[in-house]
Amino acid sequence: MRRGLEGGHDFSRWIAVFTGDIGSAYRTLWEGIANSVVLAIVTVVLVMVLLVPTMILVTLRFSGLKRVLEFLCLLPLTIPAIVLVVGLAPVYQVVGRLAGSGAWTLAFAYGVLVLPFAYRAVQSNIDSIDIITLSEAARSLGASWPTVVLSVLVPNLRRGLLAAAFISVAVVLGEFTVASLLSRTTLQTALVIASKADAFVAVIFALLALLFAFVLLLVIGRIGGGRTRRTT
């Protein structure tokens, strides 16, 4: 890291970050990171629990509603984030009274934001396999519907599920508008606050977040590829 007006480079800023010697900016950044991690977990769980069973049900039983589901899932792409916040603000007033004002409550809004990307990732995987034949074969062998979904369909959809999970994590780590306008502390809002106190620290944490996303992508690709080879 460049040492400023005196010139040269050293690792003093990096050492200060990992030793906690950066004052209040350190606490703010780690609070934002912790909140974003919780948000990522809750958002992924919400998307997987609500979206994936719905897509499977529509494909198996209500194929006529496929276009309607696609339209609803892709609709958030056409709505700017700031417009979503205006619509969600009254909702979050009620959520704040019922569940508190913790940053984790943003998962409901983030679930809407990631819906188009998660839908495309899972739907492309559904289109590449014949889940109707798989489910009918499993049912003919006496498997219950929970067994069909968890033991037959989910393993065959793992690539789409992993892609949807990664996209959800990436959106949570990179989203700023909703968190800022709803006054929640996340990684991106914490970076803005920290940059006012120490721009070097904000740059370091932004770089670490980018590296984390890159490593996560490699791990997901490795897991998906390895399991596919074992299956075949």
C-alpha positions in Angstrom: 0.0 0.0 0.0 1.4 3.4 -0.9 2.5 5.5 2.1 1.1 8.8 0.9 3.0 12.0 0.2 6.3 10.6 1.4 6.2 7.9 -1.4 7.1 4.3 -1.3 5.0 1.2 -0.4 4.6 -0.9 2.7 2.1 -3.2 4.4 1.4 -1.0 7.4 -2.2 -0.4 6.4 -2.8 -4.2 5.9 -1.2 -4.9 9.3 -3.4 -2.2 11.0 -6.5 -3.8 9.5 -5.7 -7.3 10.8 -4.6 -6.1 14.2 -7.6 -3.8 14.7 -5.5 -0.7 14.9 -7.8 1.5 12.9 -10.2 2.8 15.5 -14.0 3.0 15.0 -13.7 2.2 11.3 -12.6 -1.3 12.3 -15.7 -1.9 14.4 -18.0 -0.4 11.8 -16.6 -2.6 9.0 -16.7 -5.8 11.0 -20.3 -5.0 12.0 -21.1 -4.5 8.3 -19.4 -7.8 7.4 -21.2 -9.7 10.1 -24.5 -8.3 9.1 -23.9 -9.1 5.4 -22.9 -12.7 6.2 -26.2 -13.1 8.1 -28.1 -11.4 5.3 -26.5 -13.7 2.7 -27.5 -16.9 4.7 -31.1 -15.8 5.3 -31.5 -14.6 1.7 -30.2 -17.9 0.3 -32.5 -19.9 2.6 -35.5 -17.8 1.7 -34.9 -18.1 -2.1 -34.3 -21.8 -1.9 -37.2 -22.6 0.3 -39.7 -20.4 -1.5 -38.6 -20.4 -5.2 -37.3 -23.9 -5.9 -40.3 -25.9 -4.7 -42.6 -23.5 -6.5 -40.7 -23.9 -9.8 -40.7 -27.7 -9.4 -44.5 -27.7 -8.6 -45.2 -25.5 -11.7 -43.1 -27.7 -13.9 -44.7 -31.0 -12.7 -48.3 -30.0 -12.1 -49.1 -26.5 -13.5 -47.2 -26.1 -16.7 -49.7 -23.5 -17.9 -48.5 -21.1 -15.2 -44.9 -21.3 -16.3 -45.1 -18.0 -18.2 -46.8 -16.3 -15.3 -44.2 -17.4 -12.9 -41.4 -16.3 -15.2 -43.0 -12.9 -15.6 -43.4 -12.4 -11.8 -39.8 -13.6 -11.1 -38.3 -11.3 -13.8 -40.4 -8.3 -12.9 -37.9 -6.9 -10.3 -35.4 -6.4 -13.2 -37.7 -3.7 -14.6 -38.1 -1.8 -11.3 -35.3 0.4 -10.1 -34.0 -0.3 -6.6 -35.0 3.1 -5.3 -38.6 2.5 -6.4 -38.6 -0.8 -4.6 -37.4 1.0 -1.5 -40.2 3.5 -1.7 -42.7 0.7 -1.9 -41.0 -1.4 0.8 -40.6 1.5 3.3 -44.2 1.1 4.8 -43.7 -2.6 4.9 -40.5 -2.3 6.8 -42.2 0.0 9.3 -44.5 -3.0 10.2 -41.5 -5.4 10.1 -39.6 -3.1 12.4 -42.4 -3.3 15.0 -42.8 -7.0 14.7 -39.2 -8.3 14.2 -37.0 -5.3 15.1 -34.8 -3.2 13.0 -31.9 -5.7 12.6 -30.0 -5.7 9.3 -31.2 -9.4 8.8 -34.7 -8.1 7.9 -33.3 -6.8 4.7 -33.3 -10.4 3.5 -36.9 -10.0 2.5 -36.0 -7.1 0.1 -32.9 -8.8 -1.1 -34.9 -11.9 -1.9 -36.9 -9.8 -4.3 -33.7 -8.3 -5.8 -32.1 -11.7 -6.5 -35.3 -13.4 -7.7 -34.7 -12.9 -11.4 -31.1 -14.1 -11.3 -31.9 -17.1 -9.1 -34.9 -18.0 -11.3 -32.8 -18.0 -14.5 -30.0 -20.1 -12.9 -32.5 -22.8 -11.6 -34.7 -22.7 -14.7 -31.8 -23.3 -17.0 -30.9 -26.4 -15.0 -34.6 -27.6 -15.0 -34.7 -27.3 -18.8 -31.6 -29.4 -19.2 -33.1 -32.4 -17.4 -36.4 -34.3 -17.6 -37.7 -33.8 -14.1 -41.1 -35.1 -15.0 -39.7 -38.5 -16.0 -37.4 -38.6 -12.9 -40.3 -37.8 -10.6 -42.6 -40.3 -12.2 -40.0 -43.0 -12.0 -39.3 -42.3 -8.3 -43.0 -42.3 -7.5 -43.5 -45.6 -9.4 -40.9 -47.1 -7.0 -42.9 -46.0 -4.0 -41.0 -42.8 -3.1 -42.9 -40.0 -1.3 -43.0 -36.5 -2.7 -40.5 -35.2 -0.1 -38.2 -38.0 -1.0 -38.6 -37.3 -4.7 -37.7 -33.6 -4.3 -34.9 -34.0 -1.8 -33.3 -37.3 -3.0 -34.0 -37.3 -6.7 -34.6 -33.7 -8.0 -32.3 -31.6 -5.8 -29.2 -33.6 -6.6 -29.9 -33.2 -10.3 -30.4 -29.5 -9.8 -27.3 -28.9 -7.8 -25.6 -26.8 -10.4 -28.5 -24.4 -10.7 -28.9 -24.2 -7.0 -25.2 -23.5 -6.4 -25.4 -20.8 -9.1 -28.5 -19.3 -7.5 -26.8 -19.3 -4.1 -23.7 -17.7 -5.4 -25.6 -14.9 -7.2 -27.6 -14.3 -4.0 -24.4 -13.9 -2.0 -22.9 -11.6 -4.6 -26.0 -9.4 -4.6 -26.0 -9.2 -0.8 -22.3 -8.3 -0.7 -22.6 -5.6 -3.4 -26.0 -4.0 -2.7 -25.9 -0.5 -1.4 -29.1 1.4 -2.3 -31.7 -0.5 -0.3 -29.5 -0.8 2.8 -28.6 2.9 2.7 -32.1 4.2 2.2 -33.5 1.9 4.9 -30.7 2.9 7.3 -29.1 -0.6 7.8 -25.5 -1.3 8.3 -24.1 -3.7 5.8 -20.7 -4.2 4.1 -21.3 -1.5 1.5 -22.7 1.1 3.8 -19.9 0.4 6.3 -17.3 0.9 3.5 -18.8 4.4 2.8 -18.6 5.3 6.5 -15.1 3.9 6.8 -13.9 5.7 3.7 -14.6 9.0 5.4 -12.3 8.1 8.2 -9.6 6.2 6.3 -9.9 5.6 2.5 -7.1 3.0 2.6 -9.0 0.8 4.9 -12.1 1.0 2.8 -10.1 0.0 -0.3 -8.5 -2.9 1.5 -11.9 -4.3 2.6 -13.4 -3.8 -0.8 -10.5 -5.8 -2.3 -11.0 -8.6 0.3 -14.7 -8.7 -0.5 -13.8 -9.1 -4.2 -11.3 -11.8 -3.5 -13.9 -13.6 -1.4 -16.4 -13.6 -4.2 -13.8 -14.9 -6.6 -12.8 -17.8 -4.3 -16.5 -18.6 -3.7 -17.0 -18.8 -7.4 -14.1 -21.2 -7.8 -15.3 -23.4 -4.9 -18.8 -23.6 -6.3 -17.5 -24.5 -9.7 -15.2 -27.2 -8.2 -18.0 -28.8 -6.2 -20.5 -28.8 -9.1 -18.0 -30.2 -11.5 -16.7 -32.8 -9.1 -20.1 -34.1 -8.2 -21.1 -34.3 -11.9 -18.1 -36.4 -12.7 -18.9 -38.8 -9.9 -22.5 -39.0 -10.9 -21.7 -39.8 -14.5 
